[in-house]
Amino acid sequence: MELIAEISDIDIGLMRSNLPDQVHIRKAARAIILNESNQIALLYVSENNYHKLPGGGVETNETWSEALLREVKEEVGAKIEMISNLGFIIEHRGQHRLIQQSYCFLARAVEISHTPTFTKEEQANGFQLKWMDYEQAVSLIKHDKPKDYVGRFIQKRDFLFLQEVKMYCKDM
């Protein structure tokens, strides 16, 4: 899988901060998911005013694809079929002493069986599932005004992922 970008504090408008010697590394899988109308699934995080792609952390003894299938079932209520690997982005979150490796896939929802089952934290953050066309998804993420540090990273990361799939979505 190809590296798309590395993002650090300076890339989200903050002063450069060096990561300390001891950092936590988090691996995550996420997807640009298309439904039968070629709309993209986005999650709106109302508490912090930004949109994000479905996905999340890879748990111990879990593969990338297992993590993604689990997260999509929880956050979108869907089963998916992978179309392609888009690449990965490394985030250097200095304030959280965290390096996050996010792998992104393009997928198609083959079965949307139920409503999302958000965690208590996701519910507290006001997660809402939305389906929209590619241009609307790009515009929303581009113009979001995240209220928190993590949201600024997510906005930058997911905008870059959407740019990677632009050619595929162009014909929709």
C-alpha positions in Angstrom: 0.0 0.0 0.0 1.3 3.4 -0.9 2.0 6.3 1.5 -0.2 9.2 0.6 1.0 11.7 3.2 2.4 12.4 6.6 0.6 15.0 8.7 1.9 16.8 11.7 0.9 19.7 13.9 2.2 22.2 11.5 0.0 20.8 8.7 -3.2 21.6 10.7 -2.0 25.2 11.5 -0.2 24.7 14.8 3.4 25.3 15.7 5.7 22.3 15.0 6.0 20.1 18.0 8.5 17.3 18.2 7.2 14.0 19.3 8.7 12.8 22.6 10.9 9.7 22.7 8.0 7.6 24.0 4.9 7.6 21.7 1.9 5.4 21.3 1.4 3.9 17.8 -2.2 3.3 16.7 -3.2 1.5 13.6 -6.6 2.3 12.0 -8.6 1.1 9.0 -11.2 3.3 7.3 -13.1 3.3 4.0 -14.8 5.4 1.4 -18.0 3.3 1.1 -20.3 3.6 -1.8 -24.0 2.6 -1.7 -26.1 1.4 -4.7 -26.6 5.1 -5.7 -22.8 5.7 -5.6 -23.2 7.9 -2.5 -20.5 8.0 0.1 -21.0 7.3 3.8 -19.8 10.1 6.1 -20.1 10.4 9.8 -20.9 13.8 11.2 -19.4 14.5 14.6 -21.8 17.2 15.8 -20.1 17.8 19.2 -16.9 18.9 17.4 -18.3 20.1 14.1 -16.6 17.8 11.5 -17.3 14.9 9.2 -15.2 11.7 9.0 -14.9 8.5 7.0 -16.2 5.3 8.7 -13.5 3.2 10.4 -11.4 3.0 13.5 -8.6 1.3 15.4 -7.3 -2.2 14.7 -7.5 -4.3 17.8 -5.0 -6.8 19.0 -5.0 -10.0 16.9 -7.2 -8.3 14.3 -6.2 -7.8 10.6 -6.8 -4.6 8.7 -9.8 -6.1 6.9 -11.3 -7.6 10.1 -11.1 -4.2 11.8 -12.6 -2.4 8.9 -15.5 -4.9 8.5 -16.2 -4.6 12.3 -16.1 -0.8 12.3 -18.3 -0.5 9.2 -20.9 -2.9 10.6 -20.9 -0.8 13.8 -20.8 2.7 12.3 -22.7 2.2 9.0 -24.8 -0.9 9.7 -23.5 -2.5 6.5 -21.5 -5.3 5.0 -19.0 -4.2 2.4 -17.1 -5.6 -0.5 -13.5 -4.2 -1.0 -12.8 -2.5 -4.4 -9.3 -1.3 -3.8 -6.6 -0.2 -1.4 -6.2 3.6 -1.6 -3.1 4.0 0.5 -2.2 5.1 4.0 -1.5 8.3 5.9 0.7 8.7 9.0 -0.4 11.3 11.5 2.2 12.7 14.0 -0.1 14.0 16.8 2.5 15.7 19.0 0.0 16.9 21.7 -1.2 13.4 22.2 2.2 11.7 21.9 0.6 9.6 19.2 1.6 8.3 15.7 -1.5 7.0 13.9 -1.2 4.9 10.7 -4.6 5.1 8.9 -5.1 2.7 6.0 -7.9 3.5 3.6 -9.9 1.3 1.2 -12.5 1.9 -1.4 -15.5 -0.4 -0.8 -19.1 -0.9 -1.9 -21.9 -1.6 0.6 -23.4 -4.9 -0.5 -25.9 -5.1 2.3 -27.2 -2.3 4.6 -29.0 -4.3 7.2 -29.5 -2.0 10.2 -28.9 1.4 11.7 -25.4 2.1 13.2 -24.6 0.9 16.7 -22.4 3.7 18.0 -20.3 3.4 21.1 -21.2 5.5 24.2 -18.3 7.8 23.3 -19.5 8.1 19.7 -23.1 8.8 20.9 -21.7 11.5 23.3 -19.9 13.1 20.4 -23.1 13.2 18.4 -22.2 10.8 15.6 -24.7 10.8 12.7 -24.5 8.7 9.6 -25.0 10.6 6.3 -24.9 9.5 2.6 -24.0 12.0 0.0 -22.5 12.4 -3.5 -18.7 12.7 -3.9 -18.6 16.5 -4.5 -20.8 17.2 -1.4 -18.6 15.0 0.7 -15.5 16.8 -0.4 -17.1 20.2 0.1 -18.3 19.4 3.6 -15.0 18.0 4.8 -13.1 20.9 3.1 -15.2 23.6 4.8 -15.7 21.9 8.2 -14.5 23.9 11.2 -13.4 21.3 13.8 -13.5 22.5 17.4 -10.8 20.2 18.6 -7.2 19.0 17.9 -8.2 15.5 16.8 -10.9 16.8 14.4 -8.3 19.0 12.7 -6.2 15.9 11.9 -9.3 13.9 10.8 -10.3 16.7 8.5 -6.9 16.9 6.8 -6.5 13.1 6.6 -10.0 12.4 5.2 -9.8 15.2 2.7 -6.6 13.7 1.4 -8.2 10.2 1.2 -11.2 11.6 -0.7 -8.7 13.2 -3.2 -7.2 9.8 -3.8 -10.5 8.4 -5.0 -11.4 11.4 -7.1 -10.8 9.7 -10.5 -13.0 6.7 -9.5 -15.8 9.0 -8.3 -15.5 11.4 -11.2 -17.7 9.3 -13.5 -20.6 9.1 -10.9 
